[in-house]
């Protein structure tokens, strides 16, 4: 299902130029597609040892890449969403599109369409999640210095923890719509 989501996002991005939209409306759709591609790659990379990266709709890809490359692609897409959101200046155009992208049945409570700022905080939280979930930080029998030999996952470093803290400090707030 995640590859189907990636394909739909690729097709959306490829065909967006065929639709007459203001720059900010188009950027809202682009950010939506980048966000969902980032989410999908995050799920694939967090669950599987290897996966496929596809940046073209309907393409057949057979070159499996390692888990860390999938997470790097997730981060790339999430950062593209963030950069695209940073370029939106007309909040009315953004609101008109995001209110149509979030399904009506989801638009209650925390499921209401997020503001640009809320969405950016959601992206920061997802980037932090990608680090925490996809780094090795063994804690065995109360020993935080435990190690695992021959692990295929990169160990968590002090720099990784610093990045997580920074991202979380810019992450979701209790009142954010997600």
Backbone bond lengths (Angstrom), bond angles and torsions (degrees), N, CA, C in turn:
res aa  C-N    CA-C-N  psi(-1)  N-CA   C-N-CA  omega(-1)  CA-C   N-CA-C  phi
1 X - - - 1.455 - - 1.529 111.21 -
2 X 1.331 118.05 -32.41 1.458 120.19 179.81 1.530 110.98 -68.45
3 X 1.329 117.15 -36.45 1.465 119.29 176.95 1.528 110.82 -68.43
4 X 1.327 117.11 -33.95 1.463 120.55 174.63 1.526 110.87 -63.80
5 X 1.332 116.15 -40.12 1.460 120.87 177.40 1.529 110.71 -64.18
6 X 1.326 116.67 -44.05 1.467 120.89 178.22 1.526 110.11 -60.79
7 X 1.324 116.86 -43.84 1.470 120.46 179.42 1.523 110.90 -61.60
8 X 1.330 117.70 -44.02 1.466 120.98 179.19 1.527 110.51 -61.83
9 X 1.322 116.97 -40.28 1.469 120.77 178.54 1.525 110.82 -66.88
10 X 1.337 117.06 -40.70 1.468 120.23 177.13 1.522 110.23 -60.62
11 X 1.330 116.71 -45.13 1.469 119.94 179.55 1.522 111.25 -63.87
12 X 1.327 116.70 -38.90 1.465 120.76 177.35 1.524 110.58 -60.65
13 X 1.328 116.01 -48.93 1.466 120.12 -179.41 1.525 111.56 -63.34
14 X 1.328 117.14 -39.15 1.460 121.29 -179.04 1.528 112.30 -68.00
15 X 1.322 117.20 -31.98 1.458 120.99 -174.92 1.523 114.56 -101.48
16 X 1.309 117.09 -2.58 1.459 120.54 -177.24 1.529 112.27 -60.45
17 X 1.316 117.60 -32.91 1.455 121.65 179.15 1.519 113.50 -66.47
18 X 1.325 117.72 -15.19 1.467 122.24 179.79 1.526 112.53 -85.92
19 X 1.344 116.17 -1.68 1.459 121.00 -177.85 1.525 108.34 -113.88
20 X 1.314 115.75 136.80 1.466 120.25 -179.14 1.521 109.50 -83.77
21 X 1.342 115.17 104.58 1.461 121.50 179.29 1.515 109.25 -136.51
22 X 1.328 116.37 154.16 1.460 119.34 172.01 1.528 107.76 -64.92
23 X 1.320 116.06 162.92 1.468 120.39 -179.47 1.528 111.13 -59.28
24 X 1.334 117.43 -41.81 1.460 119.54 -178.15 1.529 112.31 -71.62
25 X 1.313 117.46 -33.56 1.468 119.37 175.29 1.527 109.98 -67.23
26 X 1.328 116.19 -43.82 1.464 120.30 178.22 1.532 110.24 -63.00
27 X 1.316 117.26 -41.24 1.462 120.09 179.03 1.521 112.25 -65.80
28 X 1.320 117.31 -31.28 1.465 119.74 175.67 1.527 110.29 -64.82
29 X 1.321 116.68 -43.29 1.470 120.54 177.69 1.527 110.07 -66.08
30 X 1.325 117.55 -41.56 1.469 120.45 177.72 1.525 110.76 -60.57
31 X 1.328 116.44 -47.12 1.469 120.04 179.91 1.523 110.02 -59.60
32 X 1.323 116.87 -39.55 1.475 122.15 178.19 1.531 110.05 -60.27
33 X 1.315 116.61 -46.91 1.467 120.84 -179.79 1.530 111.07 -66.11
34 X 1.328 117.45 -43.59 1.471 120.02 177.86 1.531 110.95 -62.80
35 X 1.322 116.07 -42.07 1.470 120.53 178.79 1.533 110.32 -57.67
36 X 1.325 116.78 -50.52 1.459 120.06 -176.07 1.526 111.82 -69.22
37 X 1.332 117.21 -33.31 1.474 118.61 173.41 1.527 109.51 -64.50
38 X 1.319 117.54 -44.04 1.459 121.33 177.76 1.514 111.57 -60.22
39 X 1.323 116.09 -43.03 1.460 120.68 177.95 1.526 110.54 -61.61
40 X 1.319 116.30 -47.62 1.467 120.56 -177.15 1.535 111.30 -62.57
41 X 1.320 116.61 -45.80 1.466 118.80 178.72 1.531 110.77 -64.48
42 X 1.314 117.16 -33.81 1.467 120.68 176.72 1.522 110.26 -61.54
43 X 1.311 116.25 -43.83 1.468 120.12 179.76 1.527 111.15 -65.38
44 X 1.318 116.61 -45.56 1.472 120.80 179.80 1.528 110.31 -62.31
45 X 1.332 116.46 -48.44 1.452 120.62 -177.50 1.519 113.60 -66.93
46 X 1.316 116.69 -27.84 1.463 120.03 -179.95 1.520 112.29 -82.20
47 X 1.307 117.04 -18.93 1.465 120.42 -176.07 1.522 114.42 -104.60
48 X 1.324 117.08 -26.54 1.453 119.63 -170.74 1.525 112.37 -123.68
49 X 1.297 115.72 154.03 1.455 124.50 -179.69 1.529 111.75 -70.28
50 X 1.320 116.46 -29.68 1.463 122.67 -179.04 1.524 108.44 -150.32
51 X 1.320 115.79 165.90 1.454 119.52 179.49 1.519 110.87 -164.33
52 X 1.304 114.63 -172.35 1.460 122.12 -178.17 1.515 110.26 -115.67
53 X 1.316 116.45 144.41 1.460 121.63 173.38 1.520 107.39 -115.32
54 X 1.336 114.53 125.84 1.459 120.14 -179.48 1.523 109.04 -129.66
55 X 1.321 116.66 127.79 1.458 119.62 178.35 1.523 112.12 -117.65
56 X 1.328 116.32 18.22 1.456 121.26 179.03 1.523 109.03 -136.82
57 X 1.319 116.48 130.54 1.453 121.44 179.11 1.515 112.35 -61.43
58 X 1.323 116.87 135.70 1.450 122.32 177.25 1.513 115.46 72.20
59 X 1.318 117.22 4.89 1.470 120.29 -178.23 1.523 110.48 -76.82
60 X 1.315 115.22 144.86 1.454 121.11 172.97 1.529 106.90 -96.12
61 X 1.323 115.41 119.89 1.456 121.31 -177.78 1.521 107.81 -118.36
62 X 1.313 116.94 132.30 1.460 119.40 -179.11 1.527 112.67 -127.56
63 X 1.328 116.27 9.12 1.452 120.62 -178.71 1.531 109.71 -94.41
64 X 1.339 116.10 95.78 1.457 120.04 179.32 1.519 110.13 -70.88
65 X 1.333 115.42 138.24 1.464 121.74 176.86 1.523 108.10 -120.96
66 X 1.324 115.39 160.40 1.460 119.79 -176.36 1.527 111.56 -71.99
67 X 1.301 114.08 163.91 1.460 123.29 -176.33 1.528 111.83 -53.58
68 X 1.321 117.70 -43.04 1.467 120.01 -177.94 1.531 111.43 -63.80
69 X 1.328 118.08 -31.69 1.467 121.12 176.66 1.531 111.04 -70.12
70 X 1.318 116.54 -35.19 1.464 120.83 177.40 1.533 109.51 -65.67
71 X 1.333 117.16 -44.02 1.465 120.61 178.83 1.528 110.05 -66.47
72 X 1.316 118.11 -37.31 1.470 120.91 175.80 1.530 110.11 -60.85
73 X 1.329 116.90 -39.70 1.467 120.61 177.42 1.526 110.60 -66.11
74 X 1.327 116.48 -39.64 1.465 119.97 175.93 1.521 110.00 -58.31
75 X 1.326 116.23 -49.51 1.463 120.55 179.93 1.525 111.48 -60.96
76 X 1.328 116.82 -39.26 1.465 121.01 178.21 1.526 110.14 -60.16
77 X 1.333 116.60 -47.77 1.466 120.64 -178.40 1.529 111.16 -66.12
78 X 1.326 117.14 -41.22 1.465 120.25 178.51 1.526 110.49 -63.83
79 X 1.316 117.32 -39.44 1.460 120.21 177.40 1.522 112.03 -69.24
80 X 1.342 117.46 -33.22 1.468 119.94 173.20 1.532 110.21 -63.02
81 X 1.329 116.72 -40.99 1.468 120.15 176.98 1.527 110.07 -61.42
82 X 1.319 116.45 -44.33 1.464 121.29 -179.93 1.530 111.09 -62.37
83 X 1.315 117.38 -47.15 1.466 121.82 178.93 1.524 110.76 -61.60
84 X 1.317 116.35 -41.40 1.469 120.66 -179.98 1.525 110.21 -65.54
85 X 1.324 117.12 -42.63 1.471 120.38 177.88 1.532 110.97 -63.12
86 X 1.322 116.80 -37.11 1.467 120.23 178.61 1.522 111.80 -61.98
87 X 1.334 117.78 -23.76 1.456 121.68 -179.18 1.512 114.40 -87.19
88 X 1.321 117.84 -2.43 1.470 120.57 -178.89 1.522 109.52 -84.55
89 X 1.329 115.55 124.98 1.469 119.62 -179.64 1.529 112.36 -113.47
90 X 1.331 117.91 -27.88 1.458 121.30 -177.95 1.531 108.81 -93.94
91 X 1.321 115.14 99.27 1.468 120.03 -176.84 1.525 112.34 -66.57
92 X 1.331 117.71 -27.81 1.469 120.20 178.07 1.525 110.00 -66.98
93 X 1.329 116.95 -43.04 1.469 120.09 177.27 1.529 110.08 -63.55
94 X 1.327 116.64 -43.12 1.462 120.72 177.50 1.532 110.06 -58.60
95 X 1.327 116.15 -49.79 1.467 120.88 -178.06 1.517 113.00 -61.04
96 X 1.343 116.29 -38.28 1.466 120.28 -179.68 1.525 111.14 -63.03
97 X 1.339 116.61 -37.46 1.467 119.96 -178.01 1.524 111.70 -82.57
98 X 1.324 117.56 -46.82 1.467 119.37 -175.46 1.530 110.78 -63.48
99 X 1.324 117.27 -31.19 1.471 119.72 178.80 1.525 111.49 -69.07
100 X 1.335 117.29 -20.39 1.470 121.40 176.30 1.522 111.76 -91.71
101 X 1.335 117.46 -25.66 1.466 120.32 -179.28 1.532 112.27 -77.68
102 X 1.318 116.46 -34.46 1.466 119.98 177.06 1.528 106.94 -80.77
103 X 1.340 117.56 120.99 1.473 120.18 -177.53 1.535 112.06 -56.52
104 X 1.333 116.06 141.86 1.462 121.38 -177.40 1.523 112.55 -53.39
105 X 1.332 117.39 -41.79 1.456 120.04 -176.67 1.529 112.56 -67.37
106 X 1.314 116.94 -16.55 1.468 121.44 178.45 1.521 112.39 -91.80
107 X 1.320 117.01 -11.35 1.460 120.62 -173.16 1.525 112.26 -83.87
108 X 1.321 114.20 63.64 1.463 121.98 173.82 1.522 108.17 -137.34
109 X 1.318 116.43 145.17 1.460 120.69 177.17 1.521 112.57 53.76
110 X 1.330 115.69 -125.79 1.476 121.36 -179.18 1.521 111.97 -72.06
111 X 1.336 118.24 -6.99 1.458 121.99 179.81 1.520 113.82 -89.62
112 X 1.331 117.22 1.82 1.462 119.30 175.60 1.525 109.21 -62.74
113 X 1.328 118.07 155.02 1.470 119.47 179.93 1.531 110.79 -56.37
114 X 1.325 116.74 131.84 1.462 119.33 -179.30 1.523 111.76 -76.28
115 X 1.316 115.45 151.97 1.462 119.89 170.63 1.524 107.31 -71.29
116 X 1.320 116.72 168.63 1.467 120.54 176.75 1.534 109.20 -57.80
117 X 1.328 116.96 -44.52 1.476 120.64 -178.53 1.525 111.25 -63.26
118 X 1.332 117.35 -41.16 1.470 120.43 178.59 1.524 110.82 -64.62
119 X 1.320 116.26 -41.47 1.456 120.00 -179.43 1.525 110.64 -65.19
120 X 1.326 116.78 -39.62 1.463 120.37 178.12 1.531 110.58 -63.29
121 X 1.324 117.01 -37.50 1.475 119.88 176.89 1.527 110.68 -68.13
122 X 1.325 117.71 -35.29 1.461 120.77 175.54 1.527 110.22 -62.31
123 X 1.319 117.08 -41.17 1.465 121.42 178.70 1.529 110.33 -63.46
124 X 1.321 117.34 -43.99 1.473 120.04 177.66 1.520 110.87 -59.22
125 X 1.311 116.70 -41.19 1.468 120.57 179.28 1.524 110.80 -64.90
126 X 1.333 117.49 -40.08 1.464 120.57 179.19 1.525 110.63 -67.51
127 X 1.320 118.01 -37.92 1.461 120.72 177.13 1.535 110.38 -63.84
128 X 1.325 116.90 -39.28 1.476 120.29 176.12 1.518 110.00 -64.49
129 X 1.312 117.15 -41.93 1.468 121.91 178.18 1.522 110.99 -59.26
130 X 1.330 116.03 -41.20 1.465 119.50 -179.99 1.523 111.79 -60.73
131 X 1.320 117.03 -33.22 1.460 119.52 177.89 1.525 110.12 -73.99
132 X 1.319 116.85 -51.89 1.467 121.07 -174.24 1.525 111.74 -63.17
133 X 1.308 117.51 -43.91 1.467 121.45 -175.97 1.520 111.89 -74.31
134 X 1.309 117.50 -26.87 1.460 119.69 -171.78 1.526 114.25 -113.55
135 X 1.312 116.30 23.63 1.463 122.18 172.66 1.522 107.48 -123.94
136 X 1.294 115.74 150.71 1.452 121.56 -179.22 1.521 109.34 -88.35
137 X 1.306 116.30 121.65 1.454 121.33 176.41 1.525 107.90 -138.09
138 X 1.335 116.67 76.05 1.463 119.25 -176.42 1.521 111.96 -67.89
139 X 1.298 114.41 142.81 1.460 122.52 176.32 1.518 104.64 -140.29
140 X 1.313 115.87 95.75 1.458 120.50 -171.73 1.519 110.02 -112.20
141 X 1.322 116.07 127.63 1.468 122.12 177.20 1.523 111.89 49.20
142 X 1.314 117.07 43.80 1.450 121.60 177.56 1.512 114.81 76.24
143 X 1.327 118.23 9.34 1.462 122.23 -177.97 1.524 110.28 -104.27
144 X 1.340 117.75 103.07 1.469 119.19 179.81 1.527 113.38 -70.69
145 X 1.316 117.66 -10.91 1.466 120.80 179.54 1.530 111.59 -97.95
146 X 1.308 117.38 12.08 1.464 121.01 -179.59 1.520 109.78 -62.01
147 X 1.311 116.83 152.69 1.459 121.60 178.34 1.518 109.48 -129.91
148 X 1.293 115.13 159.78 1.455 122.25 175.19 1.517 106.68 -124.11
149 X 1.302 116.82 122.44 1.459 121.08 -179.96 1.520 111.06 -78.37
150 X 1.310 116.29 144.34 1.463 124.12 175.07 1.525 113.31 61.75
151 X 1.322 117.66 31.69 1.458 121.33 177.29 1.531 109.55 -74.08
152 X 1.309 116.33 144.91 1.462 120.62 177.98 1.523 111.62 -92.64
153 X 1.316 116.80 -7.28 1.458 121.21 -178.90 1.528 108.41 -100.01
154 X 1.321 116.18 137.80 1.462 122.31 -179.83 1.525 110.41 -63.49
155 X 1.319 117.58 133.45 1.473 119.76 177.49 1.533 111.85 -66.34
156 X 1.308 115.94 150.52 1.457 122.64 176.96 1.530 108.40 -71.74
157 X 1.329 116.44 133.27 1.461 121.15 -179.92 1.533 109.49 -112.04
158 X 1.312 115.63 170.53 1.467 120.20 175.68 1.524 110.07 -61.55
159 X 1.335 117.36 -37.12 1.467 120.98 177.64 1.528 111.18 -64.61
160 X 1.349 116.41 -37.34 1.466 119.65 176.56 1.527 110.52 -62.19
161 X 1.337 116.38 -45.45 1.465 120.00 179.43 1.524 110.73 -63.15
162 X 1.328 117.42 -39.93 1.465 120.88 177.93 1.531 110.28 -61.95
163 X 1.332 116.52 -41.47 1.470 120.29 177.96 1.526 110.65 -64.17
164 X 1.322 117.05 -41.40 1.471 120.79 178.55 1.528 110.04 -60.63
165 X 1.314 116.59 -45.41 1.469 120.44 -179.77 1.523 110.36 -61.73
166 X 1.327 117.31 -45.75 1.469 120.90 178.99 1.526 110.82 -60.93
167 X 1.320 116.26 -47.03 1.467 120.17 -179.83 1.523 111.24 -63.10
168 X 1.325 117.28 -41.74 1.472 120.13 179.53 1.522 111.71 -67.97
169 X 1.329 117.08 -34.27 1.466 119.89 176.15 1.524 111.07 -65.11
170 X 1.332 116.81 -23.08 1.463 122.32 175.19 1.519 111.26 -103.91
171 X 1.323 117.16 12.78 1.455 122.20 -173.64 1.522 113.74 -92.60
172 X 1.319 113.49 -165.60 1.457 121.89 -174.88 1.516 113.37 -54.86
173 X 1.323 114.30 144.11 1.448 122.37 172.17 1.528 107.88 -106.58
174 X 1.307 117.00 158.12 1.471 120.93 -177.64 1.522 112.42 -59.22
175 X 1.312 117.69 -26.99 1.462 121.09 -177.40 1.525 113.96 -92.32
176 X 1.321 118.14 -3.72 1.463 121.11 -176.73 1.515 112.72 -67.11
177 X 1.325 113.68 145.31 1.468 120.90 171.14 1.531 106.02 -88.42
178 X 1.282 116.30 134.92 1.460 120.94 -175.41 1.514 111.26 -125.14
